[in-house]
Amino acid sequence: MGFADPGSDPDQPEAINSLAQMVIADITFDREPTGNATEKLYAVLSPQSFCVLAHLQYATAGSKDANGKQVYRLACGVPLSDGEPPSKSSVEYCQQLIDKYGPRSLSSDKSKNPNPIKVTDVVWSTRFRTKYSVADTFFTQFGGNKNGARVCLIGDAAHIHPPAGGQGMNLGLRDGVSLGPVIAAALTAGTSAETDETVRAHMALRRERAVKVIGVAKVMAGAVGMSPGVRERFWWSPIDIFTVRDWVCWGLSKSRWIRETIAFKFSGIDEP
């Protein structure tokens, strides 16, 4: 059974963009950031990276560190040219990402920010490479034998998505919830070719859903991260393609309906 990126082109991999690898970290600063006090959200798109920082606003244990400081969630793309991110990001590494790719108002460099702000602690961090994979089939029989045990693949065993939007979790939950009645009906009816075909058809539908969500995620990652394929399609544009991207993203963000629709489709919960 194969497990690969659906529709991938080895000569033009979609992963070659500013979202190819990312660092996510919960950090604290030496003082409360200012400049966007209403929403406490900072986002910067650049030709090299994509950097977002937002405060954890809910009154949970994770919204404050051991010293009671406000914790901020940092998500930043690390270009492949910068090398592989560390397995655990240090204070210095997070500061470098913010200084290089983040907003000027959060920079520790006095030449960029007259009121420099510094990262004081990394509460938690992780790294990941943007990958998409899906199994060739979600239903098979053990050992390839028609008399073998029936196997249904769901969740991460069936499909892999980037962590953004909770796609894998949402699809995994839907896989399990939708499969329950199908298995119950199959057990009640007993083993037969017809029963197998019913389960097979259901799992084929689940695979179709996973591939569709991967497609949506690729389009968004390619547009925001500016994959080579996207840049090549707009070679003729007299305006820098990154400028076009920034204006389009800014315009789309002004519509609540568009924001919610994109989030709904990106999360993988727009269809049963």
C-alpha positions in Angstrom: 0.0 0.0 0.0 1.4 3.4 -1.0 1.4 6.5 1.1 2.3 9.7 -0.8 1.5 13.3 -1.6 -1.4 13.3 -4.0 -0.7 15.1 -7.3 2.8 16.1 -6.3 5.4 17.0 -8.9 9.0 16.0 -7.9 10.4 18.7 -10.2 8.2 21.5 -8.7 7.4 20.4 -5.1 4.8 22.6 -3.5 6.8 22.6 -0.3 9.4 25.0 -1.7 7.9 28.1 -0.3 8.1 30.3 2.8 5.9 27.8 4.6 8.1 24.7 3.8 9.2 24.6 7.4 7.9 26.4 10.4 8.6 27.1 14.1 5.8 27.5 16.6 6.6 28.8 20.1 4.9 30.2 23.2 7.1 33.1 24.4 7.1 36.0 26.8 8.5 39.5 26.4 10.3 41.9 28.8 7.4 44.3 28.5 3.9 44.2 27.1 3.9 44.8 23.3 2.1 47.9 22.1 0.9 49.2 18.7 -2.0 46.8 18.2 -3.6 46.8 21.6 -7.2 46.1 20.3 -6.7 42.7 18.7 -3.2 41.8 20.0 -2.4 40.2 16.7 0.7 40.8 14.6 1.1 39.4 11.1 3.8 40.1 8.5 4.0 38.7 5.0 7.4 39.0 3.2 9.1 37.5 0.2 11.1 35.2 2.5 8.7 34.3 5.3 5.3 34.5 7.0 5.3 35.6 10.7 2.3 35.7 13.0 2.3 36.5 16.7 -0.8 36.7 18.9 -1.4 36.7 22.7 -3.1 33.7 24.3 -6.2 35.6 25.4 -8.1 33.0 27.3 -7.7 32.7 31.0 -6.2 29.2 31.0 -3.1 27.8 32.6 -1.3 28.3 29.3 -2.0 32.0 28.9 0.5 32.9 31.7 4.0 31.6 32.4 5.3 30.7 35.8 6.0 34.3 36.6 2.6 35.5 35.6 3.7 37.1 32.3 1.4 37.1 29.3 2.3 34.4 26.8 2.3 35.0 23.1 2.1 32.4 20.4 4.7 32.8 17.6 4.3 31.1 14.3 7.0 31.8 11.7 8.1 30.3 8.4 11.8 29.4 8.2 13.1 29.5 4.6 15.0 26.4 3.6 18.0 28.7 2.9 18.2 29.4 6.7 18.8 25.7 7.4 16.8 23.4 9.6 15.2 24.9 12.7 16.4 23.5 16.1 14.2 20.9 17.7 13.7 23.2 20.7 13.8 26.9 20.0 15.9 29.1 22.3 15.2 32.6 23.4 17.9 33.8 21.0 16.5 31.8 18.1 13.0 33.2 18.5 14.4 36.7 18.9 16.3 36.2 15.6 13.1 35.1 13.8 11.1 38.1 15.1 13.9 40.6 14.3 14.3 39.2 10.8 10.8 38.4 9.7 8.5 39.9 12.3 6.9 43.4 12.7 9.3 46.3 13.4 7.3 47.1 16.6 8.5 43.8 18.1 12.1 44.1 17.1 14.9 44.2 19.6 17.1 46.2 17.1 17.2 49.9 18.0 17.9 50.8 14.4 14.5 49.3 13.5 12.5 49.9 16.6 13.0 53.0 18.8 11.4 51.1 21.7 13.1 47.7 21.4 11.4 44.7 23.0 13.1 41.4 23.8 12.0 37.8 24.2 12.6 36.7 27.8 11.5 33.1 27.9 10.3 30.2 25.6 7.5 28.4 27.4 7.1 25.8 24.7 8.2 25.3 21.1 8.0 22.9 18.2 9.0 22.7 14.6 7.5 21.0 11.5 7.9 20.5 7.8 4.9 21.1 5.6 3.9 17.7 4.3 0.9 16.2 2.7 0.3 12.4 2.3 -2.6 10.1 1.8 -2.9 6.3 1.6 -3.7 4.7 -1.8 -6.7 3.1 -0.3 -8.4 3.4 3.1 -9.9 -0.1 3.0 -7.9 -3.3 2.5 -7.8 -6.9 3.6 -5.0 -8.2 5.7 -2.2 -9.8 3.7 -4.1 -9.0 0.5 -6.2 -12.1 1.1 -9.9 -11.8 0.4 -10.4 -14.0 3.4 -8.1 -11.9 5.6 -9.2 -9.4 8.3 -10.8 -6.2 7.0 -8.7 -3.1 7.7 -10.0 0.5 7.6 -7.5 3.4 7.8 -8.6 6.6 9.5 -6.9 9.7 11.0 -3.1 10.0 10.7 -2.9 6.4 9.5 -4.8 7.4 6.4 -3.8 11.0 5.7 -1.2 13.6 6.9 -1.8 17.3 6.8 0.1 20.4 8.1 -1.0 21.3 11.7 -2.5 24.6 10.6 -6.3 24.7 10.9 -6.6 21.3 12.7 -7.2 19.6 9.4 -5.9 16.2 10.4 -7.7 16.2 13.7 -11.0 17.3 12.2 -10.9 14.8 9.4 -9.8 12.1 11.8 -12.8 12.7 14.1 -15.1 12.7 11.1 -13.5 9.5 9.9 -14.2 7.8 13.2 -17.7 9.2 13.7 -18.9 8.3 10.2 -17.3 4.9 10.2 -19.1 3.7 13.4 -22.5 3.2 11.8 -21.0 1.6 8.7 -19.1 -1.0 10.8 -22.1 -1.6 13.0 -24.2 -2.3 9.9 -21.5 -4.6 8.5 -21.2 -6.6 11.7 -25.0 -7.0 11.8 -25.2 -8.1 8.2 -22.3 -10.4 8.4 -19.3 -11.0 6.2 -20.1 -10.9 2.5 -18.9 -9.4 -0.8 -21.7 -6.9 -0.6 -20.8 -5.8 2.9 -17.2 -5.4 1.9 -18.2 -3.2 -1.0 -20.3 -1.0 1.2 -17.4 -0.4 3.6 -15.0 0.0 0.6 -17.3 2.7 -0.9 -17.5 4.6 2.4 -13.7 4.6 2.8 -13.3 5.7 -0.8 -15.5 8.7 0.1 -13.3 9.4 3.2 -10.2 9.4 1.0 -11.9 11.7 -1.5 -12.6 14.2 1.4 -9.0 14.0 2.6 -7.6 14.6 -0.9 -9.9 17.6 -1.3 -8.8 19.2 1.9 -5.1 18.6 0.9 -5.9 20.4 -2.3 -7.4 23.4 -0.5 -4.4 23.5 1.8 -2.0 23.4 -1.1 -3.7 26.3 -2.9 -3.6 28.4 0.2 0.0 27.5 1.1 1.1 28.1 -2.5 -0.6 31.5 -2.6 0.6 32.7 0.8 4.1 31.0 0.6 4.6 31.8 -3.0 5.6 28.4 -4.3 7.6 28.4 -7.6 4.6 27.2 -9.5 2.6 30.3 -8.4 5.4 32.7 -9.2 5.9 31.2 -12.7 2.2 31.7 -13.5 2.5 35.5 -13.0 5.8 36.1 -14.7 4.1 38.7 -16.9 2.8 40.9 -14.2 4.4 44.4 -14.1 3.7 44.5 -10.4 5.8 42.4 -8.0 3.9 39.2 -7.3 4.6 39.6 -3.5 3.0 43.0 -3.5 0.0 41.6 -5.3 -0.3 38.8 -2.7 -0.1 41.3 0.1 -2.9 43.5 -1.3 -5.1 40.5 -2.1 -4.7 39.1 1.4 -5.4 42.5 2.9 -8.5 42.9 0.8 -9.8 39.4 1.6 -9.3 39.9 5.3 -11.7 42.8 5.3 -14.6 40.5 4.6 -15.8 38.5 7.6 -17.7 36.2 5.3 -14.6 35.4 3.3 -12.5 34.9 6.4 -15.0 32.5 7.9 -15.5 30.6 4.6 -11.8 30.2 4.1 -11.3 29.0 7.7 -14.2 26.6 7.3 -12.9 25.0 4.1 -9.2 25.0 5.3 -10.1 23.3 8.6 -11.7 20.3 6.7 -15.1 20.6 8.4 -17.1 22.1 5.5 -18.3 18.7 4.4 -19.5 15.6 6.3 
